[in-house]
Amino acid sequence: MIALAVIAAVVAMCAVAVSLWQAREAKHAQDAAKKSHEAATRAQEEAQAARKAVEQATASAFQAKNVAEEAKKAAAKAEEAVGKAAEAATASRMLADEAQVIAQQMTAQVNGLVEVIAARGSRSGMPTFAITPGAPDEFRLSYFGGPAVIEQLTVSVVPGSRVLGLSQYDDEPPVEHLEVGPLHNGSAITFRAATGQRASAVFQVRAEPWEPIVVRAE
């Protein structure tokens, strides 16, 4: 009986020891499971953060691509504008050259007209007139070599001479024909002439009954 009791006690103690070991192992397993859950949670959060970073990087890449395309379009437009500006500059230069040639031709024609009419006047015994520049846009018309008095004298604008208008007094508006007189032989009058270029200033002078003549301001 005593032996059986001892055996039973030993068996019971073994069972208790096994139970304690199983309980300890179960606790270890529970702690390990908790740590695994926490690690899984952290891994999930890190995965979400990585996914967001990838999405942001993708969006930034798309934005950079769009910016590059817009810059390329702007560069193409700028290049086109530069080409058009160069064409416009070339056209303007050609027009300026053409205008200069035309102005030179008109000046030559006026000079030829002055010479022809002056020669004709010297042969027909016409009165002699001289126009000399004074102050800016001011000219002096001198008369000599003809009748004692010319009752009526007309000074006119010559087309192509760049004279824009004539006036005898400051308060008068410029006109194409300026009526002056009487003018005595050896005397002179002063008048104003709006000119674009004084070097090309020539005028037509008419003294009845003679033909009109062209006089250069020298």
Disulfide bonds with the S-S distance in Angstrom:
none
